[in-house]
Amino acid sequence: MTLRLTDEEQAALRDRAAEDGVSMQEAARRAVREYVARGHHRQRVEAAAERVIAAHEDALDRLGN
């Protein structure tokens, strides 16, 4: 995979990586891992909300009226 960044993105990544004491590659890999983890977390939260809504549908309907 090739990651193409704008000059501004590359400079920001270089600066941030330097502040963290890691390579640009490691900083990018961390960002990818965090992005994937956030997506998984969002899916788990949505699934849990759906289960709660289904389990308490009658009560939620009564509260809404």
C-alpha positions, 0 to 999 in steps of 0.5 A: 500500500502507498499512502499519499499525503498532501505536503501539509499532512506530511508535515503535520505527521512528521511533526506529531511523530517527532513529538511522540518520539516515533517514526512517521510509519509508526504514527500512521500505523497507530492512527489506522489501529485507532480508526479501526478500533473506533469503528468496532466500538461504534458497531458494538454500541449500536448493537447494544442500543438496538438490544435495549430498544428491543427489550424495552420497546413497550415502555419506550412507546408508552413514554413517547406518547 
